[in-house]
Amino acid sequence: MNPTTFLTSTRRHWFLGILLAILAIALGSCSPADFIAQFKSEAAQVPQLVANVGTDPKTFNYALSQESPNVFDYIYEGLISVDGLTGELNPAQAESWEISEDKKRIVFTLRKHLKWSDGKPLTADDVVFTFNDIYLNEQIPAPTRDVLRIGESNALPTVRKLDERRVEFTVPEPFAPFLLYAGGAPILPAHALRQSVKTKDSQGNPVFLSTWGTDTDPDKIIGNGPYRMESYSIGQRVVFRRNPYYWKKDAQGNPLPYIERFVWQIIENTDTALLQFRSKEADILDISAATFALLKREENRANFTIHNGGPDTTRLFMCFNLNKGSRNGKPLVDPMKSRWFNNVAFRQAVAYAIDRRTMINNILLGLGEPQHSMIPENSAYYLSPEKGLKVYDYNPEKAKKLLLEAGFKYNDRGELFDEKGNRVRFTLLTNAGGRRISSIGTQILRDLSKIGIQVDFQSIDFNALLDKLNNTMNWDAYLGAIGGAGIDPHGGSTIWALDGGLHQFNSQPQPGQPPIRGQEFADWEREMARLYVEGAQELDEAKRKAIYAEGQRIAQENLPFIHLVSPLTFVAVRDRVKGIKYSSLGGSLWNLYELKLTDEYIK
């Protein structure tokens, strides 16, 4: 999990993105006109900020979340927070912390009189419960646990209460991102969730695993962030109301956040979302390349401002299933295809065959950059091509040469076959609904056809995609994204650890799943896992950078992920909204608590 994900949503998981912000209006039985009329009526009564979001929430249970965007950025908070512009770590639920000289111990001191959104006290017991009973509980598949594992032994921190306001975290060895990951994870309410963790269902699993789904009354979800959920209408909106018990105040002592109500307007169709923004039915709109030029012309006269956050930190890639194992006597991947996918030359040929510059020009309309690494370009740990990172500039002739040298052959129609005469053809999956990702998949299909490979491109439901990736594991290739990469590379440990939750190109079974027989891990895979352990142990910053640079070189040579492009990030914000500090690191609403409105409703 990445640090911004971790801190904005751990406070946001990496979440797979595989996540691609996906968009088609689903307003239920209510017509758009009726919905807007109802919305305006309510807006006239309560000062509110309205932002469009492209998909419904998938869960209200933070510990089980793997998607972004999600509601947790607004309803939960950790012991520390991250500045969305600078990446600086700041006090949050904890007012201070002390780190021991050997860097193996942190003691956090909670603020006085903290409360949950239901008014109950928040104490050190909640912090200990959150870590020991949920995040570190092996019966709960919490992605947070992956980034808390330490060293080659995968040891987890020890968390204990010192008194009502102090909690001690200890680790067995130095752990460079210790403060970030211990402090950044949201605190969860023990009084509301403890019983669900203790109680087992008929299969012996904690009832917690089915607790706080999206069918739960949002008003029953208890948090400690600036907002609490007030209501949720499927396919329409999530309404957040200011949490009256939130601790933060401004310099004059006024309670924060300033804005009483925050609304997620769920509009899956990008054209509809644009129409709503232009009609002044929304305050904030993430802008794609397709809409940038149009809105830029309207910026001054329509009273909104377009902010540029730089290259997106989301990592957009194509990935092959490298798992050689079998389950219940049946291979997860067709052995014929598995031989292709596990051939490094094959993966490199595919990388050379993808025309990223055309992708940027035609799909991103020039507003993007080629992408080469899981570590984003704005990270201090990014290894640039100028400093030695291998890149795969478009070169179909080189791709063909690599394939021929690897034993593949062409017929007189330019179709590719393996050494046994099998036509090279595979299925590429992605999440359904997004115009951009669909266009990228279509271009990949065309690009690979030029080197004789037939690609069957399929967009499927998000949950069906997750089921294939995480449960059945019977897929060929997918087009996806991992979002929120941020201030520390250790967030990527869940990608590179052999048992990491996002090591999906060669997944191990999750708890409770049938075993996989005959699974193999390549030497480079094991080296990547080792480097990410070593990087977390190293406290010297220069040496850490060298470790992660070597990891990037290995990843680009072996290509478990074939990186594609980074769109530039833009957001349009109505001038009525004051205080926006937009960046690709934090997004547009990382400082929602301090935003102000100059009027009470959308006109």
C-alpha positions as CSV (number, residue, x, y, z in Angstrom):
1,M,0.0,0.0,0.0
2,N,1.4,3.3,-0.8
3,P,1.9,6.1,1.7
4,T,-0.6,8.6,0.3
5,T,-3.0,5.8,0.0
6,F,-2.0,4.8,3.4
7,L,-2.2,8.2,4.9
8,T,-5.0,9.7,3.0
9,S,-6.8,6.5,3.2
10,T,-4.7,4.5,5.4
11,R,-6.4,6.9,4.5
12,R,-6.9,5.3,1.2
13,H,-5.4,1.8,0.5
14,W,-3.5,1.3,-2.6
15,F,-6.0,0.1,-3.6
16,L,-5.9,-1.5,-6.5
17,G,-6.9,0.5,-8.5
18,I,-7.3,-1.8,-10.8
19,L,-9.4,0.8,-10.0
20,L,-9.8,3.1,-12.7
21,A,-12.3,5.8,-12.0
22,I,-15.1,4.5,-14.0
23,L,-18.1,6.3,-15.2
24,A,-22.5,5.7,-16.7
25,I,-25.3,7.5,-14.8
26,A,-27.3,5.4,-12.4
27,L,-29.9,7.5,-10.9
28,G,-32.2,4.6,-9.9
29,S,-35.9,5.2,-10.3
30,C,-35.5,9.0,-10.0
31,S,-35.2,10.9,-13.2
32,P,-32.3,13.4,-13.6
33,A,-34.7,16.3,-13.5
34,D,-36.3,15.1,-10.3
35,F,-33.0,14.4,-8.7
36,I,-31.7,17.8,-9.5
37,A,-34.8,19.5,-8.2
38,Q,-34.6,17.6,-5.0
39,F,-30.9,18.4,-4.7
40,K,-31.4,22.1,-5.2
41,S,-34.2,22.2,-2.6
42,E,-31.9,20.6,0.0
43,A,-28.9,22.7,-1.0
44,A,-30.8,25.9,-0.5
45,Q,-31.3,24.9,3.2
46,V,-27.8,23.8,4.1
47,P,-24.3,25.1,3.0
48,Q,-22.8,22.2,1.1
49,L,-20.0,21.3,-1.2
50,V,-20.8,19.0,-4.1
51,A,-18.3,16.8,-5.9
52,N,-18.9,14.3,-8.6
53,V,-17.6,10.7,-8.2
54,G,-17.8,8.0,-10.8
55,T,-18.8,4.9,-8.8
56,D,-20.7,3.8,-5.8
57,P,-18.8,2.9,-2.6
58,K,-18.0,-0.9,-2.4
59,T,-17.9,-1.1,1.4
60,F,-18.2,0.9,4.6
61,N,-15.6,-1.3,6.3
62,Y,-12.3,0.4,6.1
63,A,-10.2,-2.6,7.0
64,L,-11.5,-4.6,4.0
65,S,-11.4,-1.8,1.4
66,Q,-9.4,-2.2,-1.8
67,E,-11.0,0.6,-3.9
68,S,-10.5,4.2,-4.6
69,P,-12.2,6.6,-4.3
70,N,-13.7,5.6,-1.0
71,V,-15.6,7.2,1.9
72,F,-12.9,6.7,4.4
73,D,-10.9,9.8,3.5
74,Y,-13.5,11.9,5.2
75,I,-14.9,9.8,8.1
76,Y,-11.6,8.4,9.6
77,E,-8.3,9.8,10.8
78,G,-5.1,8.2,12.1
79,L,-2.7,9.3,14.7
80,I,-0.9,11.5,12.2
81,S,-1.8,13.1,8.8
82,V,0.1,13.9,5.7
83,D,0.3,17.3,4.0
84,G,-1.1,16.8,0.5
85,L,1.3,19.3,-1.0
86,T,4.6,18.6,0.7
87,G,4.2,15.1,2.2
88,E,5.1,16.4,5.6
89,L,3.8,14.4,8.5
90,N,1.6,16.3,11.0
91,P,-0.1,15.5,14.3
92,A,-3.7,14.4,14.0
93,Q,-5.5,12.2,16.6
94,A,-2.1,12.2,18.4
95,E,-0.9,15.6,19.6
96,S,2.8,14.4,19.8
97,W,5.1,11.4,19.5
98,E,8.5,10.4,20.8
99,I,10.9,8.1,18.9
100,S,13.5,6.2,20.8
101,E,17.2,6.6,19.9
102,D,17.5,3.1,18.4
103,K,14.4,3.9,16.2
104,K,12.6,0.8,17.4
105,R,10.0,2.4,19.7
106,I,7.4,5.2,19.2
107,V,5.1,6.4,21.9
108,F,2.1,8.4,20.7
109,T,0.2,10.7,23.0
110,L,-3.4,11.2,22.1
111,R,-5.1,14.6,22.3
112,K,-7.3,15.2,25.3
113,H,-11.0,14.6,25.1
114,L,-11.1,12.9,21.7
115,K,-14.5,11.5,20.8
116,W,-16.1,9.3,18.2
117,S,-18.8,10.7,15.9
118,D,-21.4,9.2,18.3
119,G,-20.0,11.1,21.2
120,K,-18.3,8.2,22.9
121,P,-14.7,8.8,24.2
122,L,-11.8,7.8,21.9
123,T,-8.9,6.4,24.0
124,A,-5.7,4.4,23.8
125,D,-8.0,1.3,24.0
126,D,-9.3,2.1,20.5
127,V,-5.8,2.4,19.1
128,V,-4.7,-1.0,20.6
129,F,-8.0,-2.6,19.4
130,T,-7.5,-1.2,15.9
131,F,-4.1,-2.7,15.5
132,N,-4.1,-5.9,17.6
133,D,-7.7,-7.0,16.9
134,I,-8.1,-5.9,13.3
135,Y,-5.0,-4.8,11.3
136,L,-2.7,-7.4,12.8
137,N,-5.3,-10.2,13.0
138,E,-4.5,-12.9,10.6
139,Q,-8.1,-13.9,10.3
140,I,-8.9,-10.5,8.8
141,P,-7.5,-9.8,5.3
142,A,-6.6,-6.2,6.0
143,P,-4.3,-4.7,3.3
144,T,-2.9,-2.5,6.0
145,R,-1.1,-5.5,7.6
146,D,1.1,-6.0,4.5
147,V,2.9,-2.6,4.9
148,L,3.3,-3.2,8.6
149,R,5.4,-6.4,8.1
150,I,9.0,-5.9,9.1
151,G,12.1,-7.6,7.8
152,E,12.6,-11.0,6.3
153,S,10.7,-12.6,9.1
154,N,7.6,-10.6,8.3
155,A,7.4,-9.6,11.9
156,L,4.6,-7.3,12.9
157,P,4.8,-4.4,15.4
158,T,3.9,-4.8,19.0
159,V,1.2,-2.4,20.2
160,R,0.4,-1.8,23.8
161,K,-1.4,0.8,26.0
162,L,0.7,2.7,28.5
163,D,-2.2,4.8,29.9
164,E,-5.5,6.3,28.6
165,R,-3.7,8.7,26.3
166,R,-0.4,6.9,25.4
167,V,0.2,4.0,23.1
168,E,3.6,2.3,22.5
169,F,4.5,0.8,19.1
170,T,7.7,-1.3,19.0
171,V,9.5,-3.2,16.2
172,P,12.2,-5.8,16.4
173,E,14.5,-4.0,14.1
174,P,14.9,-0.5,12.6
175,F,12.0,0.2,10.2
176,A,12.4,3.4,8.1
177,P,8.7,4.1,7.4
178,F,7.8,3.2,11.0
179,L,6.2,6.6,11.9
180,L,4.4,6.8,8.6
181,Y,2.7,3.4,8.8
182,A,2.1,3.2,12.5
183,G,0.7,6.7,12.7
184,G,-1.1,6.8,9.3
185,A,-3.6,4.0,9.7
186,P,-7.1,5.2,10.7
187,I,-8.3,4.4,14.2
188,L,-11.5,2.2,14.3
189,P,-14.0,2.2,17.2
190,A,-13.6,-0.6,19.6
191,H,-17.0,-0.1,21.2
192,A,-18.8,-0.6,17.9
193,L,-16.7,-3.4,16.3
194,R,-15.1,-5.5,19.1
195,Q,-18.0,-7.9,19.3
196,S,-18.0,-8.5,15.5
197,V,-14.3,-9.5,15.7
198,K,-14.9,-11.9,18.6
199,T,-18.0,-13.5,17.2
200,K,-17.5,-16.3,14.6
201,D,-19.8,-17.3,11.8
202,S,-20.7,-20.9,10.8
203,Q,-17.4,-21.2,8.9
204,G,-15.3,-20.0,11.9
205,N,-14.6,-16.6,10.4
206,P,-15.0,-13.3,12.3
207,V,-18.5,-11.8,11.8
208,F,-16.4,-8.6,11.2
209,L,-15.9,-9.7,7.6
210,S,-19.5,-9.1,6.8
211,T,-19.9,-6.1,9.1
212,W,-20.5,-2.5,7.8
213,G,-21.3,-3.3,4.2
214,T,-22.9,-0.8,2.0
215,D,-26.3,-2.1,3.1
216,T,-25.6,-0.8,6.6
217,D,-27.4,2.4,7.6
218,P,-24.7,5.1,7.0
219,D,-25.8,6.9,10.1
220,K,-24.7,3.8,12.1
221,I,-21.1,4.0,10.8
222,I,-18.9,5.5,13.5
223,G,-15.8,7.5,12.7
224,N,-13.4,10.1,14.0
225,G,-12.8,12.2,10.9
226,P,-14.1,15.6,10.0
227,Y,-17.3,14.2,8.6
228,R,-19.7,11.4,9.3
229,M,-22.0,9.7,6.7
230,E,-25.6,10.9,6.8
231,S,-27.2,9.0,4.0
232,Y,-26.4,6.9,0.9
233,S,-28.7,6.4,-2.1
234,I,-27.4,3.8,-4.5
235,G,-26.4,5.3,-7.8
236,Q,-27.2,8.8,-6.6
237,R,-25.2,10.2,-3.8
238,V,-23.5,9.8,-0.5
239,V,-24.1,12.7,1.9
240,F,-21.6,13.6,4.6
241,R,-22.4,15.8,7.6
242,R,-19.9,17.7,9.7
243,N,-18.8,15.6,12.7
244,P,-19.6,17.8,15.7
245,Y,-17.0,15.9,17.8
246,Y,-14.1,16.4,15.5
247,W,-11.1,17.7,17.4
248,K,-9.7,20.3,15.0
249,K,-10.2,24.1,15.4
250,D,-8.8,27.0,13.4
251,A,-6.5,29.7,14.8
252,Q,-9.5,31.6,16.2
253,G,-10.8,28.6,18.0
254,N,-13.7,27.9,15.5
255,P,-14.5,24.2,15.0
256,L,-13.6,22.6,11.7
257,P,-14.6,21.7,9.1
258,Y,-16.2,25.0,8.0
259,I,-18.6,23.4,5.5
260,E,-21.6,21.8,7.1
261,R,-22.4,19.2,4.4
262,F,-20.4,17.5,1.7
263,V,-22.1,15.5,-1.1
264,W,-20.7,12.8,-3.3
265,Q,-22.8,13.0,-6.4
266,I,-22.5,9.6,-8.1
267,I,-22.5,10.1,-11.8
268,E,-20.8,7.2,-13.7
269,N,-21.1,8.8,-17.2
270,T,-18.4,11.4,-17.8
271,D,-20.5,13.4,-20.2
272,T,-23.3,13.7,-17.6
273,A,-20.8,14.7,-15.0
274,L,-19.5,17.4,-17.3
275,L,-23.0,18.6,-18.0
276,Q,-23.8,18.8,-14.3
277,F,-20.7,20.9,-13.6
278,R,-21.3,23.2,-16.5
279,S,-24.9,23.6,-15.2
280,K,-23.5,24.6,-11.8
281,E,-24.9,21.5,-10.1
282,A,-21.5,20.5,-8.8
283,D,-18.5,22.5,-7.3
284,I,-15.6,20.2,-8.2
285,L,-14.9,18.1,-11.3
286,D,-11.8,16.0,-12.1
287,I,-11.0,16.8,-15.7
288,S,-9.9,14.4,-18.4
289,A,-7.8,15.4,-21.4
290,A,-11.0,15.2,-23.5
291,T,-12.7,18.0,-21.4
292,F,-9.7,20.2,-20.6
293,A,-9.8,22.3,-23.8
294,L,-13.5,22.9,-23.6
295,L,-13.5,23.9,-19.9
296,K,-10.4,26.0,-20.3
297,R,-12.3,28.3,-22.7
298,E,-15.1,28.7,-20.2
299,E,-12.9,29.2,-17.1
300,N,-13.1,33.0,-16.7
301,R,-16.6,33.7,-17.7
302,A,-18.1,30.7,-15.9
303,N,-16.5,31.5,-12.5
304,F,-14.4,28.4,-11.9
305,T,-10.6,27.8,-11.9
306,I,-8.7,24.8,-13.4
307,H,-5.9,23.6,-11.2
308,N,-3.0,21.5,-12.5
309,G,-1.6,18.9,-10.1
310,G,1.1,17.4,-12.3
311,P,1.5,13.8,-13.5
312,D,-1.0,11.4,-11.9
313,T,0.6,9.2,-9.2
314,T,-1.7,6.3,-10.2
315,R,0.3,3.6,-11.9
316,L,-1.4,2.5,-15.1
317,F,-0.2,-0.9,-16.5
318,M,-0.8,-4.1,-18.4
319,C,0.0,-7.3,-16.4
320,F,0.3,-11.0,-17.3
321,N,-0.6,-13.8,-15.0
322,L,2.7,-15.5,-14.2
323,N,1.3,-18.1,-11.8
324,K,2.4,-21.6,-12.8
325,G,0.4,-23.3,-10.1
326,S,-2.7,-25.5,-10.1
327,R,-5.7,-25.7,-7.9
328,N,-7.9,-28.8,-7.5
329,G,-5.8,-30.4,-10.3
330,K,-6.5,-27.7,-12.8
331,P,-3.8,-25.1,-13.9
332,L,-4.7,-21.5,-13.1
333,V,-3.3,-20.5,-16.5
334,D,-3.4,-22.5,-19.7
335,P,0.1,-24.1,-19.7
336,M,0.6,-23.1,-23.3
337,K,-0.1,-19.4,-22.5
338,S,1.8,-19.7,-19.2
339,R,5.0,-20.5,-21.2
340,W,4.5,-17.3,-23.2
341,F,3.8,-15.1,-20.3
342,N,6.7,-16.4,-18.2
343,N,9.1,-15.7,-21.1
344,V,10.8,-12.4,-20.3
345,A,11.5,-11.8,-24.0
346,F,7.8,-12.1,-24.7
347,R,6.9,-9.5,-22.1
348,Q,9.6,-7.2,-23.4
349,A,8.3,-7.6,-26.9
350,V,4.9,-6.6,-25.8
351,A,6.3,-3.6,-24.0
352,Y,8.1,-2.4,-27.2
353,A,5.0,-3.0,-29.3
354,I,2.9,-0.5,-27.3
355,D,2.9,3.0,-28.8
356,R,2.8,5.2,-25.7
357,R,3.3,8.4,-27.6
358,T,0.3,7.8,-29.8
359,M,-1.6,6.9,-26.6
360,I,-0.7,10.3,-25.1
361,N,-1.5,12.2,-28.2
362,N,-4.7,10.5,-29.2
363,I,-6.3,9.5,-25.9
364,L,-4.8,12.0,-23.5
365,L,-4.7,14.7,-26.2
366,G,-1.1,15.5,-25.4
367,L,-1.7,16.0,-21.6
368,G,0.4,13.2,-20.3
369,E,3.8,11.5,-20.0
370,P,5.2,8.0,-20.6
371,Q,5.3,5.9,-17.4
372,H,8.2,3.6,-16.5
373,S,8.0,2.7,-12.8
374,M,5.8,1.7,-9.9
375,I,7.3,4.7,-8.0
376,P,5.8,7.9,-9.3
377,E,7.8,10.6,-11.0
378,N,7.3,13.1,-8.2
379,S,8.8,10.8,-5.6
380,A,12.4,11.4,-4.3
381,Y,13.0,7.7,-4.9
382,Y,12.1,7.7,-8.6
383,L,14.9,6.5,-10.9
384,S,14.6,8.5,-14.1
385,P,15.6,7.1,-17.5
386,E,18.4,9.7,-17.6
387,K,19.8,8.0,-14.5
388,G,19.6,4.5,-15.8
389,L,16.0,3.3,-15.8
390,K,15.2,1.1,-18.8
391,V,12.4,2.3,-21.1
392,Y,10.5,0.6,-23.9
393,D,10.0,3.2,-26.5
394,Y,7.8,2.1,-29.4
395,N,9.7,-0.2,-31.6
396,P,7.7,-3.0,-33.3
397,E,10.6,-4.2,-35.3
398,K,12.6,-4.8,-32.1
399,A,9.6,-6.6,-30.6
400,K,9.4,-9.0,-33.6
401,K,13.1,-9.6,-33.4
402,L,12.8,-10.5,-29.7
403,L,10.0,-12.9,-30.4
404,L,11.8,-14.6,-33.3
405,E,14.9,-15.0,-31.1
406,A,12.7,-16.6,-28.4
407,G,11.5,-19.3,-30.8
408,F,8.2,-17.7,-32.0
409,K,7.4,-17.8,-35.7
410,Y,5.3,-15.9,-38.2
411,N,3.1,-17.2,-41.0
412,D,2.7,-15.5,-44.3
413,R,-0.2,-13.4,-42.9
414,G,2.0,-12.0,-40.2
415,E,0.3,-14.0,-37.4
416,L,2.4,-15.1,-34.5
417,F,2.8,-18.8,-33.4
418,D,4.9,-20.4,-30.7
419,E,7.4,-23.1,-31.3
420,K,4.7,-25.8,-31.1
421,G,2.5,-24.2,-33.7
422,N,0.0,-22.6,-31.3
423,R,-1.5,-19.2,-32.3
424,V,-0.5,-16.5,-29.8
425,R,-3.8,-15.2,-28.5
426,F,-4.9,-14.1,-25.0
427,T,-7.6,-12.3,-23.2
428,L,-7.0,-8.8,-21.7
429,L,-9.4,-7.9,-18.9
430,T,-10.2,-4.5,-17.4
431,N,-12.9,-2.8,-15.3
432,A,-16.0,-1.9,-17.2
433,G,-17.3,1.6,-17.8
434,G,-14.3,3.9,-18.3
435,R,-14.0,5.6,-21.7
436,R,-10.2,6.3,-21.2
437,I,-9.3,2.7,-20.2
438,S,-11.5,1.3,-22.9
439,S,-9.6,3.5,-25.5
440,I,-6.3,2.4,-24.1
441,G,-7.3,-1.3,-24.2
442,T,-8.4,-0.9,-27.8
443,Q,-5.1,0.7,-28.8
444,I,-3.2,-2.1,-27.1
445,L,-5.3,-4.6,-29.1
446,R,-4.3,-2.8,-32.4
447,D,-0.7,-2.3,-31.4
448,L,-0.2,-6.0,-30.6
449,S,-1.9,-7.1,-33.7
450,K,0.9,-5.3,-35.6
451,I,3.4,-7.9,-34.2
452,G,1.0,-10.8,-34.9
453,I,-0.6,-11.2,-31.4
454,Q,-4.4,-11.5,-31.2
455,V,-5.9,-9.8,-28.1
456,D,-9.4,-10.4,-26.9
457,F,-10.2,-7.3,-24.9
458,Q,-13.0,-7.6,-22.4
459,S,-14.4,-5.1,-19.9
460,I,-16.0,-6.8,-17.0
461,D,-17.8,-5.7,-13.8
462,F,-15.4,-4.5,-11.0
463,N,-16.4,-7.2,-8.5
464,A,-16.1,-9.9,-11.2
465,L,-12.6,-8.6,-12.0
466,L,-11.6,-8.7,-8.3
467,D,-12.9,-12.2,-8.0
468,K,-10.7,-13.4,-10.9
469,L,-7.7,-11.6,-9.6
470,N,-8.0,-12.5,-5.9
471,N,-10.1,-15.6,-5.7
472,T,-10.3,-17.9,-8.8
473,M,-6.9,-16.5,-10.2
474,N,-7.8,-17.9,-13.7
475,W,-7.0,-15.0,-16.0
476,D,-4.5,-14.2,-18.8
477,A,-3.8,-10.5,-18.5
478,Y,-5.4,-7.4,-17.2
479,L,-5.3,-3.7,-17.8
480,G,-5.4,-1.9,-14.4
481,A,-4.0,0.7,-12.1
482,I,-2.7,0.9,-8.6
483,G,-3.4,4.3,-7.1
484,G,-2.2,6.7,-4.5
485,A,1.5,6.0,-4.7
486,G,3.1,8.7,-2.6
487,I,5.8,9.7,-0.2
488,D,7.5,6.4,0.7
489,P,8.3,3.4,-1.6
490,H,7.5,0.9,1.2
491,G,3.9,1.4,0.3
492,G,4.7,-0.8,-2.6
493,S,5.8,-3.7,-0.4
494,T,2.4,-5.3,-0.7
495,I,3.1,-5.5,-4.5
496,W,6.5,-7.0,-4.2
497,A,6.3,-9.3,-1.1
498,L,5.7,-12.8,-2.3
499,D,2.6,-13.1,-0.2
500,G,1.6,-9.5,-0.6
501,G,-2.1,-8.6,-1.3
502,L,-1.2,-6.9,-4.5
503,H,1.4,-9.4,-5.8
504,Q,-1.3,-10.3,-8.2
505,F,0.9,-11.2,-11.1
506,N,1.8,-14.4,-9.1
507,S,-0.7,-14.5,-6.2
508,Q,-0.6,-16.8,-3.3
509,P,-4.0,-17.9,-1.9
510,Q,-5.7,-15.7,0.6
511,P,-6.7,-17.1,4.0
512,G,-9.5,-19.7,3.7
513,Q,-8.9,-20.3,0.0
514,P,-7.9,-23.7,-1.5
515,P,-4.1,-24.2,-1.8
516,I,-2.1,-23.8,-5.0
517,R,0.1,-26.6,-6.0
518,G,3.3,-26.2,-8.0
519,Q,3.6,-22.4,-7.7
520,E,7.0,-21.0,-8.5
521,F,8.7,-17.7,-7.8
522,A,11.4,-16.4,-10.2
523,D,14.8,-15.3,-8.8
524,W,14.0,-11.7,-9.7
525,E,10.7,-11.9,-7.8
526,R,12.6,-13.1,-4.7
527,E,15.2,-10.3,-5.2
528,M,12.5,-7.7,-5.4
529,A,10.9,-8.9,-2.2
530,R,14.3,-8.9,-0.5
531,L,15.1,-5.4,-1.7
532,Y,11.9,-4.0,-0.3
533,V,12.7,-5.6,3.1
534,E,16.2,-4.1,2.9
535,G,14.8,-0.7,1.9
536,A,12.6,-0.6,5.0
537,Q,15.5,-1.6,7.3
538,E,17.9,1.1,5.9
539,L,17.8,4.4,7.7
540,D,20.4,6.2,5.6
541,E,18.5,8.1,3.0
542,A,21.1,7.8,0.2
543,K,21.4,4.1,0.7
544,R,17.6,3.7,0.7
545,K,17.4,5.6,-2.7
546,A,20.1,3.2,-4.1
547,I,18.1,0.2,-2.9
548,Y,14.8,1.3,-4.5
549,A,16.7,2.4,-7.7
550,E,18.0,-1.2,-8.0
551,G,14.4,-2.5,-7.5
552,Q,13.2,-0.3,-10.3
553,R,15.9,-1.5,-12.7
554,I,15.0,-5.2,-11.9
555,A,11.3,-4.5,-12.4
556,Q,11.8,-2.8,-15.7
557,E,14.1,-5.6,-17.0
558,N,11.6,-8.4,-16.0
559,L,8.3,-6.5,-16.5
560,P,5.8,-8.0,-14.2
561,F,4.1,-4.7,-15.0
562,I,4.2,-3.2,-18.4
563,H,3.8,0.5,-17.6
564,L,1.8,2.7,-19.9
565,V,1.2,6.5,-19.4
566,S,0.7,9.1,-16.7
567,P,-2.1,11.6,-17.5
568,L,-1.6,15.1,-16.1
569,T,-4.1,15.7,-13.4
570,F,-6.5,18.6,-13.5
571,V,-9.5,19.7,-11.4
572,A,-12.1,22.4,-12.1
573,V,-13.3,24.1,-8.9
574,R,-16.0,26.8,-8.6
575,D,-14.7,30.1,-7.4
576,R,-17.2,29.9,-4.5
577,V,-14.9,27.3,-3.0
578,K,-11.9,28.9,-1.1
579,G,-8.8,27.2,0.1
580,I,-8.2,24.5,-2.5
581,K,-4.6,23.2,-2.5
582,Y,-4.6,20.7,-5.3
583,S,-1.8,18.3,-6.1
584,S,-1.5,14.8,-7.7
585,L,-0.2,13.6,-4.3
586,G,-3.1,14.8,-2.1
587,G,-5.9,15.4,-4.7
588,S,-8.3,18.3,-4.4
589,L,-10.0,17.5,-1.1
590,W,-7.1,16.4,1.2
591,N,-7.7,19.7,3.2
592,L,-11.5,19.5,3.0
593,Y,-11.7,20.4,6.7
594,E,-10.4,24.0,6.0
595,L,-12.3,24.8,2.8
596,K,-14.8,27.6,2.9
597,L,-17.8,28.6,0.7
598,T,-18.6,32.1,-0.2
599,D,-22.4,31.4,-0.5
600,E,-24.8,28.8,0.8
601,Y,-25.9,27.0,-2.3
602,I,-25.1,26.1,-5.8
603,K,-26.8,28.6,-8.1
